[in-house]
Amino acid sequence: MTDQDIAWLSIEDTAAQIRARQLSATEVAQSMLHRIERIDPGLHAFARTTPELALAQAREADARQARGGDLGPLHGVPIAVKDLCWTAGIPTAAGTTVHRDFIPAVDGTVVRRLREAGAVLLGKLQMTEGAFSAHHPKVTAPLNPWNAQAWTGVSSSGSGVAVAAGLCHGAIGTDTGGSIRFPSVANGVTGLKPTWGRVSRHGAFELAASLDHLGPMCRSAADCGLMLGAIAGADPDDPTALQVAMPDYLAGDSQRLTGLRVGIDEAYVANDVASEVADAVHAALRSLVALGATPVAVTMPEVDPVVDAWVPHCGVEAAVAHAATFPARRAEYGPMLADLLDVGLALSATGYQRILLTRADFTGRLNAVMQQVDLLLTPVIPFGVLTLGQLAELRTQPGYRRRLSRYTAPFDMSGQPTLTLPAGFARDQLPLGMQLVAGHLREDLLVRAGRAFQNNTAWHTRRPPVS
């Protein structure tokens, strides 16, 4: 099997072939490290690779298998993690320069659980500064493998690029205002933002504690389900991790969606949305209906107030997270993250309380909508993937953040789980995507619907022009 063949195997198939001794974990790790060495200098997805650790973990996986030991669900699967996840003995900079010398003594919970599930860590993936909306000026930003002039999404940019380019079989991203979903759309991959609290945040640099979600980014919903099953669950090191039962995310019927109610708000889908994006969402709805789902017209709560509240809310929590280094080391911060922290430090207690009330009001209204349906179908961004020049122009326009975040930030504020799926290609041959939203803790429905959709469409199988 060639390096390219190995690179495009699914997580499930990779683990199965290693179990069947058709491949060894060491062979797979070596193949992927060679591919990264060859391709990533042109993409910059990795902040750093960990070849010695990857080969040691792969050899141990092979030795465990030879001994007849228990094999985890990700046995021998090569993955990578966003560089805000603590990795013992390996620098973890979170896209910053202020933390570039931080070397954790222990793995974060997600990293530890991936290791315990048998995964092999290829390296740490590049990201925006502190997981906010821009790369630090001294950091080389990843490039989109579909088009080097196109946006890669924020802040899990390296995760999206690496998965799309076949540099890892799955990755960990984080989402505070859209940072699993933006790069999933921009790079044409599948991203699952779990319910807030479904996955432990222990050992991950914070952007905003009550908004941060850790989740998988992969090439399919099935792969996301496998990774989520490995990392989710209660954690004594994170009291906010929910102590609830965790289902088998691949157990549902992925051939038919009979009786599943899919809500759609036509105004929310179409108003100020590019026609090719709205068309892709409607085509996805038709595919879901053909699988047996029932479309249900719903009315979304007003999203503008909660979207407008997101920046100051995030700013307050980010200011707490950065209190040890900001403003004392302000000169080491890039302008966008510094501006966010200034917003947070300037907000009054009464102003913050108003935001909390806005958030609670929206969450309650959205929960009422979700009582009417099993899933909600929406865009992720209201336009196709922008070029970097178009993004710079957008940022000069009044209300750009409201427009960019109106399909992502609301579901971070409410904590609902979401699944982003490739749903077509624009006229410029860049990916289009759509988003499914479920009720709290119903990631199983998302994975089931995503698998069914992908069993009957081929958008997720398209590959960018990297060899």
C-alpha atoms as one frame of an Amber mdcrd trajectory, in Angstrom:
protein
   0.000   0.000   0.000   1.404   3.409  -0.969   1.825   6.372   1.349  -1.049
   8.072  -0.448  -3.310   5.045   0.021  -2.549   4.992   3.744  -3.115   8.740
   4.073  -6.690   8.545   2.765  -7.853   5.532   4.779 -10.659   6.227   7.222
  -9.968   5.936  10.937 -12.127   2.818  11.105 -10.351   1.180   8.161  -6.896
   2.108   9.449  -7.548   0.526  12.841  -9.156  -2.516  11.190  -6.229  -3.123
   8.834  -3.743  -2.828  11.693  -5.799  -5.260  13.785  -5.880  -7.669  10.835
  -2.081  -7.260  10.452  -2.506  -6.037   6.893  -0.604  -2.971   8.090   1.446
  -2.328  11.203   1.074   0.751  13.354   4.767   1.457  12.769   4.356   1.233
   9.009   1.417   3.648   9.125   3.249   6.127  11.370   6.347   6.093   9.186
   4.238   6.613   6.085   2.420   9.575   7.579   5.618  11.169   8.893   7.147
  10.907   5.419   4.040  12.518   3.939   4.139  15.371   6.447   7.840  15.915
   5.764   7.119  16.122   2.052   3.890  18.136   1.973   3.635  20.258   5.109
   6.493  22.681   4.256   4.086  24.060   1.641   1.056  24.158   3.971   2.400
  24.949   7.487  -0.362  22.969   9.223   1.941  21.751  12.001   3.374  23.952
  14.713   5.684  21.026  15.429   5.828  17.357  14.606   6.632  14.638  17.151
   8.278  11.883  15.091  10.145  10.228  17.966   7.000  10.048  20.099   4.868
   8.865  17.170   7.233   6.018  16.310   7.575   5.023  19.973   3.789   4.927
  20.373   3.401   2.988  17.117   5.995   0.401  18.143   4.296   0.009  21.506
   0.950  -0.470  19.720   2.491  -3.244  17.608   4.109  -4.832  20.659   0.821
  -4.731  22.562  -0.928  -6.422  19.677   1.791  -9.094  19.498   1.338  -9.784
  23.226  -2.408 -10.201  22.730  -3.166  -7.119  24.821  -6.346  -5.074  24.712
  -6.512  -2.847  21.651  -8.286   0.489  21.822 -10.764   1.818  19.258  -8.062
   4.048  17.725  -5.352   1.389  17.769  -2.451   2.671  15.677  -4.418   5.549
  14.152  -2.266   8.636  13.438  -3.806  11.817  14.798  -2.691  15.353  15.636
  -3.934  17.888  18.160  -4.371  21.632  18.170  -1.431  23.306  19.884  -3.446
  24.409  22.887  -3.771  20.805  24.130  -1.173  20.051  26.777   1.340  17.375
  25.776   3.774  16.176  28.437   7.318  17.269  27.662   6.317  18.937  24.385
   5.959  22.734  23.990   2.371  23.955  23.891   2.206  27.575  22.747  -1.485
  28.033  21.849  -0.506  30.072  18.801   1.181  32.694  20.964   4.686  33.931
  21.555   3.997  34.649  25.205   3.633  30.903  25.902   6.213  29.606  23.426
   8.421  28.212  26.221   5.609  26.463  28.102   6.235  22.720  28.377   3.481
  20.894  30.271   4.435  18.228  32.794   1.331  16.162  31.970  -0.941  15.442
  29.053  -4.305  17.162  28.933  -7.269  14.845  29.419  -8.128  14.699  25.712
  -4.535  13.856  24.757  -4.355  11.197  27.474  -7.622   9.624  26.355  -6.499
   9.528  22.743  -3.315   7.785  23.826  -5.261   5.306  25.957  -7.508   4.583
  22.954  -4.415   3.602  20.984  -3.908   6.705  18.847  -0.444   7.748  17.658
   0.394  11.462  18.022   2.038  12.902  14.903   2.342  16.432  16.268   0.806
  19.731  17.312  -1.243  21.766  14.847  -0.913  25.490  14.209  -3.657  27.848
  15.327  -4.579  31.478  15.717  -3.217  33.380  18.692  -4.866  32.186  21.876
  -7.629  30.602  19.721  -9.072  34.008  18.794  -9.518  35.304  15.268  -6.040
  36.010  13.849  -2.651  34.339  13.735   0.080  36.065  15.689   2.148  38.306
  13.369   5.254  36.204  14.088   3.546  32.878  13.345   3.444  31.415   9.834
  -0.229  30.793   9.129  -1.389  27.533   7.502  -2.403  27.585   3.843  -5.608
  26.153   2.432  -4.799  22.984   0.424  -7.585  23.761  -2.066  -6.189  27.206
  -2.865  -3.315  28.933  -1.092  -5.104  32.283  -1.437  -8.218  31.037   0.376
  -9.139  31.427   4.050  -8.354  28.449   6.278 -10.873  29.364   8.966 -10.150
  30.201  12.596  -8.838  29.193  15.013  -8.327  25.466  14.372  -6.762  26.333
  11.037  -3.963  23.785  11.213  -6.424  21.060  12.187  -8.593  21.727   9.149
  -5.626  21.911   6.766  -3.952  18.752   8.111  -7.105  16.625   7.894  -8.004
  17.928   4.425  -4.491  17.358   3.074  -4.209  13.822   4.408  -1.522  14.702
   6.970  -3.392  12.985   9.796  -6.464  10.784   9.986  -8.186  12.939  12.572
  -7.467  16.036  14.622  -8.631  17.846  17.719  -9.995  21.344  17.260 -11.683
  23.761  19.621 -14.709  25.960  19.089 -15.485  29.096  21.084 -17.232  31.104
  18.379 -16.934  28.842  15.326 -13.392  27.513  15.318 -14.193  23.885  14.563
 -16.849  24.855  12.048 -15.103  27.638  10.100 -12.018  25.560   9.226 -14.172
  22.491   8.560 -16.071  24.414   5.887 -13.013  26.217   4.531 -11.026  23.004
   4.113 -13.876  20.668   3.187 -13.789  18.365   6.230 -16.252  17.172   8.864
 -16.213  18.756  12.325 -18.149  17.887  15.461 -18.597  20.508  18.188 -19.937
  18.545  21.160 -22.294  19.790  23.836 -20.459  22.101  26.222 -19.175  19.840
  28.990 -19.348  16.600  26.991 -15.528  16.696  26.580 -13.175  17.684  29.384
 -11.325  20.982  29.026  -8.597  19.974  31.490  -5.177  20.574  30.000  -6.285
  22.908  27.238  -5.471  26.620  27.141  -8.646  28.644  27.591  -9.991  31.339
  25.365 -13.307  31.669  27.194 -14.050  28.963  29.723 -17.838  28.836  29.446
 -17.742  28.966  25.632 -14.826  26.629  24.816 -15.661  23.247  23.252 -13.095
  20.576  22.286 -14.042  18.196  19.501 -12.897  16.076  16.562 -12.233  17.163
  12.993 -12.071  14.291  10.514 -12.935  13.331   6.969 -16.288  11.771   7.876
 -19.012  11.781  10.495 -18.218   8.152  11.321 -14.610   9.074  12.093 -15.815
  11.986  14.246 -18.034   9.567  16.149 -15.125   7.221  16.797 -12.909  10.030
  18.054 -15.652  11.550  20.201 -16.281   8.162  21.791 -12.614   8.050  22.788
 -12.356  11.539  24.310 -15.775  12.286  25.842 -16.943  11.663  29.386 -16.707
  12.830  32.974 -13.314  13.862  34.309 -12.315  14.386  37.957  -9.803  16.989
  36.765 -12.599  19.073  35.192 -15.689  19.453  37.391 -17.564  21.042  34.485
 -17.274  17.848  32.411 -20.765  16.346  32.465 -21.316  13.164  34.441 -23.798
  11.568  32.083 -23.926   8.284  30.193 -22.116   8.220  26.868 -23.687   6.325
  23.962 -22.054   4.316  21.215 -21.961   6.988  18.555 -21.860   4.476  15.693
 -24.795   2.381  16.919 -27.625   4.251  15.159 -29.190   3.371  11.818 -27.104
   5.210   9.255 -29.043   3.959   6.231 -32.448   5.472   6.947 -33.572   8.547
   8.902 -37.257   7.647   9.036 -39.131   9.829  11.487 -36.234  12.174  12.185
 -37.531  15.756  12.242 -35.213  18.273  10.587 -36.048  21.900  11.291 -35.305
  24.700   8.876 -35.963  28.420   9.176 -36.105  29.633   5.585 -35.417  33.251
   6.518 -32.391  32.264   8.620 -31.058  30.117   5.785 -31.570  32.614   2.958
 -31.446  36.213   4.246 -28.133  37.860   3.339 -26.765  34.448   2.324 -25.016
  33.755  -0.991 -27.276  31.801  -3.313 -24.838  28.922  -3.741 -24.660  28.492
   0.045 -28.445  28.516   0.422 -28.730  26.129  -2.528 -26.280  23.721  -0.888
 -28.283  23.768   2.344 -31.532  23.089   0.488 -29.889  20.282  -1.486 -28.739
  18.761   1.806 -32.297  18.959   3.121 -33.550  17.120   0.044 -30.963  14.406
   0.653 -32.050  14.033   4.270 -35.717  13.874   3.259 -34.895  11.206   0.665
 -33.433   9.185   3.545 -36.729   9.396   5.416 -36.374  12.584   7.464 -39.338
  14.923   7.849 -38.774  18.644   7.205 -40.290  20.965   9.796 -40.595  24.733
   9.397 -39.320  26.523  12.508 -38.588  30.097  13.535 -35.193  30.753  15.046
 -34.965  33.111  18.001 -33.452  36.482  17.129 -29.709  35.834  16.913 -28.263
  39.350  16.528 -28.331  40.241  20.248 -26.515  37.090  21.269 -24.021  37.379
  18.392 -23.290  40.980  19.370 -22.841  39.854  22.991 -20.304  37.208  22.043
 -17.223  39.455  21.683 -17.526  41.242  25.050 -18.514  37.968  26.746 -15.487
  36.228  25.249 -13.344  39.239  26.129 -14.198  39.075  29.822 -13.445  35.370
  30.082 -10.291  35.689  27.961  -9.050  38.495  30.217  -9.365  36.119  33.165
  -7.516  33.386  31.244  -4.660  35.777  30.355  -4.471  37.625  33.683  -0.959
  36.334  34.421   0.497  37.814  31.221  -1.832  40.609  30.104  -1.457  43.552
  30.253   1.954  42.995  31.911   3.432  41.528  28.678   1.228  43.355  26.231
   4.049  43.922  23.730   4.212  40.173  23.091   0.556  40.017  21.998  -0.777
  40.441  18.489  -3.235  43.292  17.880  -6.486  41.293  17.588  -6.109  39.293
  20.785  -4.890  42.375  22.665  -7.945  44.318  21.495 -10.234  41.517  22.708
  -8.598  41.523  26.128  -8.963  45.296  26.329 -12.689  44.912  25.611 -12.990
  42.377  28.391 -11.079  44.468  30.922 -13.171  47.548  30.115 -16.591  45.903
  30.508 -18.505  46.820  33.652 -20.094  44.289  35.960 -23.566  45.492  34.961
 -22.634  45.245  31.296 -21.510  41.656  31.804 -24.717  40.838  33.664 -26.752
  42.113  30.732 -24.800  39.766  28.478 -25.491  36.814  30.773 -29.196  37.609
  30.686 -29.118  37.874  26.878 -27.362  34.517  26.698 -29.824  32.831  29.057
 -32.812  34.279  27.191 -31.530  33.068  23.819 -30.663  29.623  25.165 -34.132
  29.180  26.607 -35.808  30.248  23.376 -33.575  27.974  21.311 -34.287  25.040
  23.618 -37.991  25.622  22.976 -37.371  25.444  19.213 -35.377  22.241  19.632
 -38.377  20.650  21.378 -40.133  20.749  17.999 -37.394  18.964  16.028 -34.565
  16.463  16.347 -32.094  18.453  14.266 -31.805  21.966  12.926 -30.243  22.603
   9.500 -28.369  25.865   8.838 -25.441  27.303   6.903 -22.099  27.726   8.668
 -21.011  30.914   6.925 -23.243  33.076   4.726 -20.873  33.084   1.762 -18.446
  30.761   0.020 -14.888  30.399   1.273 -13.310  33.833   1.026  -9.916  34.638
  -0.343  -7.559  36.257   2.134  -8.024  39.555   0.308 -11.795  39.292   0.526
 -11.548  38.484   4.229  -9.382  41.561   4.820 -11.958  43.665   2.956 -14.823
  42.130   4.955 -13.128  43.069   8.205 -13.276  46.748   7.228 -17.051  46.644
   6.868 -19.424  47.599   9.711 -21.021  44.577  11.341 -18.704  42.063   9.662
 -18.413  39.912  12.780 -22.184  39.752  13.183 -22.527  38.513   9.609 -19.637
  36.048   9.850 -20.710  34.558  13.194 -24.509  34.460  12.987 -24.548  30.677
  12.369 -21.778  29.729  14.794 -21.584  31.972  17.881 -25.238  31.407  18.896
 -24.625  27.677  19.371 -21.522  28.305  21.466 -23.534  30.638  23.652 -26.258
  27.991  24.005 -23.886  25.018  24.264 -25.745  22.898  21.692 -23.777  20.249
  19.753 -23.293  20.774  16.022 -21.937  18.811  13.083 -20.414  20.531  10.053
 -20.495  18.536   6.819 -19.131  19.159   3.318 -22.144  19.908   1.112 -20.856
  20.888  -2.315 -18.434  23.116  -4.169 -18.772  26.720  -5.231 -18.139  28.049
  -8.722 -14.553  28.784  -7.686 -14.127  25.084  -6.769 -13.771  25.822  -3.066
 -15.799  23.755  -0.584 -19.289  24.564   0.661 -20.682  23.218   3.904 -23.749
  22.989   6.084 -24.443  22.561   9.779 -26.702  20.257  11.759 -27.600  21.292
  15.307 -29.017  18.903  17.918 -30.378  19.199  21.434 -27.985  19.011  24.355
 -26.110  15.683  24.545 -27.600  14.370  21.278 -24.332  13.981  19.416 -25.557
  10.463  18.607 -28.255  11.953  16.372 -25.710  14.187  14.667 -23.375  11.305
  13.923 -26.242   9.120  12.724 -27.590  11.786  10.363 -24.099  12.721   9.199
 -23.246   9.106   8.401 -26.490   8.656   6.474 -25.917  11.863   4.521 -22.351
  10.850   3.700 -23.372   7.304   2.779 -25.521   8.874   0.069 -23.353  11.798
  -1.056 -19.700  12.022  -2.053 -18.734  15.592  -1.122 -16.611  14.400   1.802
 -14.596  12.105  -0.482 -13.264  14.900  -2.711  -9.568  15.589  -2.199  -7.629
  18.843  -2.602  -4.838  18.992  -5.205  -2.036  17.723  -2.961  -0.268  14.466
  -3.843
